[in-house]
Amino acid sequence: MNRRKLELTARLQLLADWVPQGATLVDVGTDHAYLPVWLMLEGRLCSAIACDLRSGPLSRGRRTAEQYNVDGQITFRLCNGLAGISPQEADTVVIAGMGGENIAAILAAAPWTTDGHHTLLLQPQSRAEELRAFLSTNGYTIFREQLVVDRGTMYPVIEAAAGTQTLSLGQLYGGACLTHDPLGGRYLVEQILRLQAAVAGLNRTDRPEAAKKADQLRDIMGSLLEVWEEWRYANGT
Ligand SMILES: C[S@@+](CC[C@H](N)C(=O)[O-])C[C@H]1O[C@@H](n2cnc3c(N)ncnc32)[C@H](O)[C@@H]1O
């Protein structure tokens, strides 16, 4: 048994802070299972299922639970996304540390996540815009979004549930509700620079579709600049 206190990184800590007291949790893609183990140690959960697509990460998760003596309180399950979970087993679904398109695919394969009985805590490592687009066109609403910097990299954390929502192009790429987030300005600038680099790359090729793609990216940059102006106004900078 490990006597040292389990410390979460800033990214996982923000997710943990958003898990409601007494939740029945499923952590999809749990890997080391730090999140469910920490929450169980803090007495925050009624039950927890930690699942992963691969047996290696799941074994790592089991080891963490054993080290902290909560292995009897967490169910470990080998499954793809939410395929091995029934809707009644969890009221809070965490999917963190994978690409936005992967998170969207996991939710698309589990339509019960729009039944109004589930809170989704999502943390895309990349392609957050694809996840926001999926959510806003498939019966979810983003209720909360916050940025966190972890070891020098900034990540959005999203809380979503059943609902309807229309997001502008600027919100898809710049965050659904980050107007008052102190890190919002930096996030928007990072998105604009990323798109600028992509446009510069497209300008160097003579592929026929490159010019059209570059125009689309310029439109997105224009929308992001508007969102950035709104953020600056709201934050007095
Ligand atoms: C980078 S780790 C993230 C671990 C932890 N969730 C976190 O945020 O720190 C990504 C994990 O997701 C798992 N994974 C990827 N796609 C998955 C899927 N479709 N279903 C379940 N697990 C998946 C991988 O095997 C890996 O263990």
The ligand as an ORCA input file, in Angstrom:
! r2SCAN-3c Opt
* xyz 0 1
  C      -3.543      9.585    -22.802
  S      -4.463      8.378    -21.946
  C      -5.488      9.402    -20.928
  C      -5.602      8.853    -19.544
  C      -6.511      9.661    -18.632
  N      -7.892      9.597    -19.073
  C      -6.048     11.086    -18.553
  O      -6.767     11.981    -19.022
  O      -4.966     11.337    -18.028
  C      -5.631      7.825    -23.163
  C      -6.225      6.468    -22.808
  O      -7.414      6.299    -23.549
  C      -7.486      4.964    -23.977
  N      -8.403      4.947    -25.128
  C      -8.222      5.449    -26.358
  N      -9.309      5.246    -27.122
  C     -10.216      4.581    -26.340
  C     -11.516      4.058    -26.554
  N     -12.131      4.176    -27.728
  N     -12.123      3.451    -25.526
  C     -11.523      3.315    -24.320
  N     -10.284      3.769    -24.066
  C      -9.635      4.400    -25.067
  C      -6.056      4.591    -24.301
  O      -5.868      3.189    -24.283
  C      -5.312      5.307    -23.159
  O      -5.138      4.463    -22.049
*
